[in-house]
Amino acid sequence: FGRGGEEALHLTRENIPFEIVPGITSSAACAAYAGIPLTHRGLAHSVRFITGHLATEGSLELDWDGLADPETTLVVYMGLTNLAVICEQLIGHGLAPDTPAAAINQGTRPQQRTVHAALKDLAGAVERAQLVGATLLVIGKVAGLAPDLDWFSPGRTEDDEADSGD
């Protein structure tokens, strides 16, 4: 996922030998560290992975109707820059505005910060938290399990406490 294929192609074109060692994708690791299962019986029967960033200027041309599936978890790599557009498009194509969502910044690291909010509020909550850099978005009903399953929360934000009712 992400840019691994691009990096491998660059190495090939430069005649640089390389090896790919499979491991756990960052989406599974980050979600687990934030207490969010990617699928869960009765909440999400599938998961979709997309990039939220373009290599060149332009609009995100995605299958918004297909992505706005309430029975599917949507994981967005590199979606911070286009977060407001992503949220607007998903809501505009039928995903409920109160769909649980999370932005996981610096996932699996001691500096991990996770912002939880309803989809309609996620962009504002992320802006208030001043997240920058590597951030994974998890959008779907499963994100609502985080208050019960979060076992690693060194950087939980104040928005989380207000949003979760704690």
C-alpha positions in Angstrom: 0.0 0.0 0.0 1.0 3.6 -0.2 4.1 4.3 -2.2 5.9 0.9 -2.0 5.3 0.1 -5.7 6.6 3.5 -6.8 9.7 3.1 -4.7 10.4 -0.5 -6.0 10.0 0.8 -9.6 12.4 3.6 -9.0 15.0 1.1 -7.7 14.5 -1.2 -10.6 15.0 1.6 -13.1 18.2 2.6 -11.3 19.4 -1.0 -11.3 19.5 -1.0 -7.6 18.9 -4.5 -6.1 16.2 -4.6 -3.4 14.2 -7.0 -1.4 10.6 -6.7 -0.3 9.9 -8.1 3.1 6.2 -8.6 3.8 4.8 -7.4 7.1 1.7 -5.9 8.6 0.4 -3.0 6.6 0.3 0.3 8.5 -3.5 0.5 8.2 -3.9 -2.7 10.3 -1.2 -1.7 12.7 -2.4 1.9 13.3 -6.1 0.8 13.6 -5.2 -1.9 16.1 -3.1 0.6 18.2 -6.1 3.0 18.1 -8.5 0.2 19.3 -10.3 0.0 15.9 -10.9 -3.3 14.3 -11.1 -2.9 10.5 -14.0 -5.3 10.3 -16.4 -6.4 13.1 -19.5 -8.7 13.1 -22.6 -6.6 12.7 -20.7 -3.3 11.9 -18.5 -3.8 8.9 -18.2 -6.9 6.7 -15.4 -5.4 4.5 -12.7 -2.8 4.3 -11.5 -0.6 1.5 -8.1 1.1 1.3 -7.6 4.3 -0.8 -5.1 7.1 -1.0 -6.4 10.5 -0.2 -3.5 12.3 -1.9 -2.7 13.0 -5.5 0.8 12.9 -7.1 -0.2 16.0 -9.2 -2.6 18.9 -8.7 -6.3 18.1 -9.4 -9.4 16.8 -7.7 -9.8 13.4 -6.1 -11.6 11.4 -8.8 -12.9 8.5 -6.7 -15.9 6.2 -6.8 -17.6 8.3 -4.0 -20.9 6.4 -4.3 -19.1 3.1 -3.8 -16.9 4.5 -1.0 -20.0 5.8 0.9 -21.0 2.3 2.0 -22.2 2.2 5.6 -21.4 -1.5 5.9 -17.7 -1.0 4.9 -14.8 0.5 6.7 -12.9 3.1 4.7 -9.2 3.5 5.4 -7.6 6.5 3.8 -3.8 6.8 3.5 -2.4 10.3 3.3 -5.7 11.9 3.6 -4.9 14.8 5.8 -4.5 17.5 3.1 -7.8 16.6 1.5 -9.7 15.7 4.7 -12.4 18.3 4.4 -13.1 17.2 0.7 -13.1 13.6 1.6 -15.7 14.1 4.4 -17.8 16.4 2.3 -17.8 13.9 -0.6 -18.7 10.9 1.5 -21.6 12.8 3.2 -22.7 14.2 -0.2 -22.8 10.6 -1.6 -24.9 9.2 1.2 -22.7 8.3 4.2 -24.4 9.5 7.4 -22.8 12.6 8.8 -22.7 11.0 12.3 -20.6 8.0 11.0 -17.8 7.4 13.5 -14.4 8.4 12.2 -10.8 8.6 13.4 -7.6 10.3 12.4 -4.5 8.4 13.6 -1.3 10.5 13.6 2.1 8.9 14.0 0.4 5.5 14.5 2.1 2.8 16.6 4.7 5.3 17.8 5.0 6.8 21.3 3.9 10.1 19.7 0.7 8.5 18.4 -2.3 10.9 18.6 -5.8 9.8 17.7 -8.7 12.2 17.0 -12.2 10.7 17.2 -15.2 12.5 15.8 -18.3 12.1 13.7 -17.6 12.3 10.0 -19.2 15.7 9.8 -16.9 17.0 12.6 -13.6 15.2 11.8 -12.0 18.0 9.7 -12.6 20.6 12.4 -11.4 18.2 15.2 -8.2 17.4 13.3 -7.6 21.1 12.7 -8.0 21.9 16.4 -5.7 19.0 17.3 -3.1 20.5 14.8 -2.2 17.1 13.4 0.6 17.2 10.8 2.5 14.5 9.0 1.7 10.8 8.6 -2.0 10.4 9.4 -4.3 7.5 8.6 -8.1 8.0 8.5 -10.5 5.3 9.5 -14.1 6.0 8.6 -17.0 3.7 9.5 -19.0 2.1 12.4 -16.0 0.3 13.7 -14.3 3.6 14.7 -17.0 3.8 17.3 -15.5 0.8 19.2 -12.3 2.7 20.0 -13.5 4.0 23.4 -13.9 0.4 24.6 -10.9 -1.1 22.8 -8.3 1.6 22.9 -5.4 0.1 24.8 -2.6 2.5 23.6 -3.6 6.1 23.8 -0.5 8.3 24.7 -1.8 11.2 22.7 -5.6 11.2 23.1 -7.0 14.6 22.4 -9.4 16.8 24.4 -12.0 16.5 21.5 -12.1 12.8 22.2 -13.2 13.2 25.7 -16.0 15.6 24.7 -17.1 13.5 21.7 -17.1 10.2 23.7 -19.2 11.6 26.5 -16.5 10.8 29.2 
